């Protein structure tokens, strides 16, 4: 997550929601890049409220960006697969998994995400429900949330709210730069749709995304 002391904003950074691009766009205004030791880039609200900067939430403008859960989870899977073979500190945790299942997304969801501590283990942060970054006790905590599907349009709204001008930048850390919704849903089978619908039910409801019917997917 990032904080601007000058412009008085806190960006609760949800992984796999266009955050690398948006952080670059906001970089001229960022004063604090890693406000906590744990989950240094992606800090859920409850953890931030335990930090030395927690008092800033009372007067600073708080925002986040979200993404359709189906696309976000597949993007998280792709990132974990890449990290398993390219980042030394991820290798011990993730490489044995991918050595076993290969690039099988549905096995990853069904056999590993379902049993991982997705809310507390930093190695599974890409699968933490997004509402952990935007809501507290079932109520919206941030002042604004945009959507990755219309990132630059919503970034313009943010500019007006914060009286800033985002740095022009290309989309970063993406494999498919299109913002077409549900561009990864073809990789899902029926059981994985059921799992996502259950684990991320609040995300679908809070952000206005439609949950798909599992019966429309192959076994």
N, C-alpha and C positions, 0 to 999 in steps of 0.2 A: 504494500500500500504506500501511498505517498501523501505528503502534507505540504501545503503552501502556507507559510506564516504571513507572507506579504498579502496574498489574496484571500486568506482565511478560508481555505477549503481542505477537506479530507476526502480522498478518493479511496474507497474500499474496493480493492482490486480483486475481482473474481477471476480465477484462471480460466483460460480458453474462451474469453469473451471479447477478443480484440484488444486486450490490455496492453500488449507490447506496443501496438500502434498508438493507442491513446496516451500512454505514458510518454512516448516520444513527442507527441503533439503538445502535451502539457509541460514538457521539460523546462521551458524558460521560467516557469513559475514555481517549480518544485524546490523546496528547501530541505525537507526530510524525506529520505528514500526508504529507510529501513527503521521504523520507529520501535520495533520490538525485536527480540532475539529469536523468538519462535515464530514460524510462519512469516518470515521477514518480508516477503513480497506479497503474500496473500494472508491477511490477518482478519479472521472473523470478528464480529463486533464484540462478542463476549471476551475475547482475548485482548482486544484493544482497550476495553474498559478496565482491564487489570494493569495497564501500562502507565508510565509516568505522564503520558500525553492525554489521558482519558478526559481531563477537564476541558479539552479543546472542543469536544462534541457539543458543549452547551452554546458556544457562540460561532463556531465555524460551520460553513455550508458543507453538507455531507452528500456524497453521491456515489453511484456505482453503475456498472453496465452489465446486462444479463444477456442470455442467449438461449435459443430453443434447447431444452435438455437433451434431445436426441442427438443433435449435431455436436453439442458441447461434449458429451460423453465419448463420441467417436473420436473427436479431436484430442481428448485427453488420452485415449488409448494410443493414438498415433504418437503423441508426445512421449508417453512412457516407453513405447517400443524404441523410439529414437534414443532416449536417455539411457536405456538399458545397455546399449552398446557404444555409447559415446561419452557418457559422464561417469567418471570413476566412482563418485559417491553414491550413484544410483545402481551401479552394477551389482553389488552384493544383494540388493533387495529385488531388483526387477529381472536381471538376466536369467536366473534360474527358472523364472516363470515362463519367459518367452522361449528359452531353450526347450521347455517341455511342451508348450502349446503352439509354438510358431506364431504366425500372424492371425490367429483365430480370435477375432473380436468377441464373438458370442461366448466362447469359453472364458475369456478374460472377465467379462461382465458376470457370468453365472457362477463361476468357480472362485473368483478372487474379489471382485468389487463387493459382492454380497456379504463377504465375511470380513472385509477390511474395516479398520477404524477410520472411516472416511472423514469424520469430523475432527479427529485429533492427530492422526498420523500424517506428518508432512509429506511422506512419500505417496500418499493417496489424496493429496489436496485437490487435484483436478476433478475429483469425484465428490467433493464436499457439496452438499446442497447449497444453492445460491442464496437462499433466504438467511443463511448464517451470516451473510455479509450485508444484508439489507433490512432485516426484521429482528425485533427483539420482543419476546413473549407474544408472538403472533401479530405484532403491530409494526407498521412501517417505521423504521428508525432513520433512514436516509431522507434527504429532502428532495432528491431527484434520482430516477434511474432511467438510463437509456438502454437501447437494444443494439446488439452487435449487428443485427440484420439491416439496420439503418444507421450505422455508426456515425457517419459524417453528418447526416441530417440532425441527429440528436446531439452531436458535438456542437453544432451551430446553436442549438437551444442552450447548451451549457455555456457557451461563450457569452450569450446575452445575460444569463443569470449571474455570471461571475465577473462580467465586464473585462473579458480577456480576449485574446486572439490566438487561437491554436496555431502551432507551428505546422506548416505544410509538410507532410511526410507520406511516403508510400506505405502500403499495408505491410506490416512486419510479421514474421514468424507464422506464415500461412502456407499451406500447400495448394489450396484452391481459393483464389482471391475473390471469387464470386460471392455475393451475399444472398444467393438463392436459398430460401428456407428449405429445411429438410434435405439438404444435398447429400447427406450421409445415411439416410434412413434405409437405403437399399442394402446396407450391410447387416441389418437386424433380422433375427428370427423371432418367432412368436414369444418364446420364453423371455428373451431379452426385453422386448416391448413391455411385457407384464412387469418385469422387475423395475424398469425405469418408471413406469406409471405408478408403481407402489412407493418406491424410495423418494421420488421427486414430486409426489402429489401436490405438496404445498407450492413448489416452484411453478408448476403448471397453473395453479389457481392464482397465485399472487401476481404473476406477470402476464397473464392473459394468453398463454400458449395452449393449444388444443392437444389433449392426449389422444393418441391414435388407438384404434381397436386392435388388440392382439390377433383376432381372428382373420384380419386382413394380411397376415404375414405367414410365411411357411413355417412348418414345424422344425 
